[in-house]
């Protein structure tokens, strides 16, 4: 018998493609789409937060920046 490095045999076994039933394909597709959708929602949220934060910084009031100890000049400017 061939000697596999640790954990190799299982992956080889898993990688052999087995025929998927139609329903399984649908399920996999839906799972993939859900994952993508979740990622997109998360991404949109991140972007929106970034936009809001940049708007606040332009107002010289971004608490996100303040508690990071952002450039002092921002606070010394009148704004």
N, C-alpha and C positions, 0 to 999 in steps of 0.2 A: 504493500500500500504506500501511496505517496505521503511523504512527510510534509504537512502544511505548517507554516508559521502560525502562531497563536491566533485563533479567531478567523483564520482564512477560510476554513472549510464552510462555515455557516454562510458567509457572504457569497461564496461561489454558488452554494445551493440556492440562496435567495435570488441571485442574479439570473438564474435560468428562467427565462420568460415562460410563465404559464399562461395558457389561453384565458383571457378574461371573458366572463360572460358579459352580455350586453348591459345588464343591470349594474354589474360591478364597474363597468366603464363609466356609466352614467354617474354612479356614486363617486368615483374617483374625480371625475370632471367637476362635479358639484363641490367636492371638498376643496379642490384646487381653486375654484372660483371664490368660495367663501374665504379662503386664506387670502387671496388677492384682495378681495373687497375689504377685509379687515385691515390689511396693510395700507390700502389706499385711504381708508377712513383715518387711520392713525397718522398717515403722512399729511393728509389735509389738515388735521388738527394741529400737527407740528408747524406746518406752514402758516396757518392762521395765527398761532401763538407768536411765531417769529414776526409776522407783519405787525401785530398789535404791539409787540415789544419794541419794534423799531419805531413805531409811531410814538410810543411813550418816550423813547430815548430822545426823539426829536423834540419832544416837549420837556426834556431834561428831568423826567420824573420816573425813569424806569427802575422800579425796586429790584428787578432782576439784576440790573447793573450795580445798583447801589450796594447791595449786600455782597457783591463780589469785590467791592472796593474798586469801582471803575475809575477812569481818569478823573482826577480831582478837578481838572479844568472845567469839566461839565458843570460841576456844582458852583464853581466860582463865577462862571458867566452868569449874567442876569438873564432869566428866562421865564 
